[in-house]
Amino acid sequence: MGRLKAMPARLGRMPERLQRVAEPDRDARPDYHAWYKTAAWQRLRWQVLLRDRFTCQMCCVIEGRKGQLVADHKHPHRGDEGLFWDPDNLQCLCKTCHDSTKQRIDRAR
């Protein structure tokens, strides 16, 4: 039996109206996401965790593992540099509260 070298095109081109519309890049993140990787953010996060004594401000659980705590913005900054770096706009939350309760509150706004 011989090898198939090329599959004959039977459909041709798809009509332009049916071609996939280019979607915005979902992986593209705004520039302010890079702020979370700075040493200044890490210092500010640590200050907030110390200030709040490693206690979740929603459920009042004291968490000994710092990886399970989040320095959360009370009011979403959405790229506003003043709100992002304001320590009074930050609170200590456990990961559970941050990922469920706080996200639900933010979506409701």
C-alpha positions as CSV (number, residue, x, y, z in Angstrom):
1,M,0.0,0.0,0.0
2,G,1.4,3.4,-0.9
3,R,1.9,6.3,1.5
4,L,-0.5,9.2,1.6
5,K,1.6,12.3,0.8
6,A,-1.1,15.0,1.2
7,M,-4.7,15.0,2.1
8,P,-6.8,16.7,-0.6
9,A,-8.5,19.8,0.6
10,R,-12.2,19.2,0.3
11,L,-13.7,22.0,2.3
12,G,-11.7,24.9,1.0
13,R,-11.6,28.1,3.0
14,M,-14.1,28.9,5.7
15,P,-16.3,31.9,5.0
16,E,-15.0,35.1,6.7
17,R,-18.1,35.5,8.7
18,L,-17.6,32.1,10.3
19,Q,-13.9,32.5,11.1
20,R,-13.0,32.7,14.7
21,V,-13.0,36.3,16.0
22,A,-9.7,37.2,17.7
23,E,-10.2,37.1,21.5
24,P,-8.3,39.4,23.8
25,D,-5.3,37.8,25.4
26,R,-6.7,36.5,28.8
27,D,-3.2,35.9,30.1
28,A,-2.2,39.5,29.6
29,R,-2.1,41.2,33.0
30,P,-2.0,44.9,33.8
31,D,1.3,46.4,34.7
32,Y,0.5,46.7,38.4
33,H,0.7,43.0,38.9
34,A,4.5,43.4,38.7
35,W,4.3,45.4,41.9
36,Y,3.5,42.3,43.9
37,K,6.9,40.9,43.0
38,T,8.9,43.8,44.4
39,A,10.9,43.8,47.6
40,A,9.0,46.9,48.7
41,W,5.7,44.9,48.5
42,Q,7.2,42.0,50.5
43,R,8.3,44.5,53.3
44,L,4.9,46.2,53.3
45,R,3.1,42.8,53.4
46,W,5.3,41.7,56.4
47,Q,4.5,45.0,58.2
48,V,0.8,44.4,57.8
49,L,1.0,40.8,59.0
50,L,2.9,41.9,62.1
51,R,0.6,44.9,62.7
52,D,-2.5,42.6,62.6
53,R,-0.6,40.0,64.7
54,F,-1.0,37.2,62.1
55,T,-4.8,37.3,62.7
56,C,-7.4,37.1,60.0
57,Q,-9.5,40.3,60.2
58,M,-12.6,38.4,59.0
59,C,-12.7,35.1,61.0
60,C,-10.2,36.1,63.8
61,V,-8.2,32.9,63.4
62,I,-4.5,33.3,64.3
63,E,-2.5,31.6,61.6
64,G,1.1,30.5,62.3
65,R,2.1,29.7,58.8
66,K,2.8,33.0,56.9
67,G,2.2,31.3,53.6
68,Q,-1.5,31.0,54.5
69,L,-1.9,34.7,55.1
70,V,-2.7,37.3,52.6
71,A,-2.2,41.1,52.8
72,D,-5.5,42.1,51.2
73,H,-6.5,45.5,49.9
74,K,-9.7,46.6,51.7
75,H,-10.7,48.7,48.7
76,P,-9.6,47.4,45.3
77,H,-6.8,49.5,43.9
78,R,-7.3,48.7,40.2
79,G,-3.9,50.2,39.4
80,D,-4.1,53.2,41.6
81,E,-0.6,53.4,43.0
82,G,-1.7,55.4,46.1
83,L,-4.2,52.8,47.2
84,F,-1.8,50.0,46.4
85,W,1.0,51.2,48.7
86,D,-1.3,52.6,51.4
87,P,-0.8,50.5,54.6
88,D,-4.2,51.7,55.9
89,N,-5.8,50.1,52.9
90,L,-4.3,46.7,53.7
91,Q,-5.6,44.0,56.1
92,C,-4.4,40.5,57.1
93,L,-6.7,37.7,55.8
94,C,-6.4,34.0,55.9
95,K,-6.3,32.4,52.5
96,T,-9.7,30.8,53.0
97,C,-11.4,34.1,53.7
98,H,-9.5,35.9,51.0
99,D,-10.4,33.3,48.3
100,S,-14.0,32.9,49.2
101,T,-15.7,35.6,51.4
102,K,-13.6,38.6,50.2
103,Q,-13.9,37.6,46.5
104,R,-17.7,37.3,46.9
105,I,-17.8,40.8,48.5
106,D,-15.6,42.3,45.7
107,R,-17.8,40.8,43.0
108,A,-20.9,42.2,44.6
109,R,-19.6,45.8,44.4
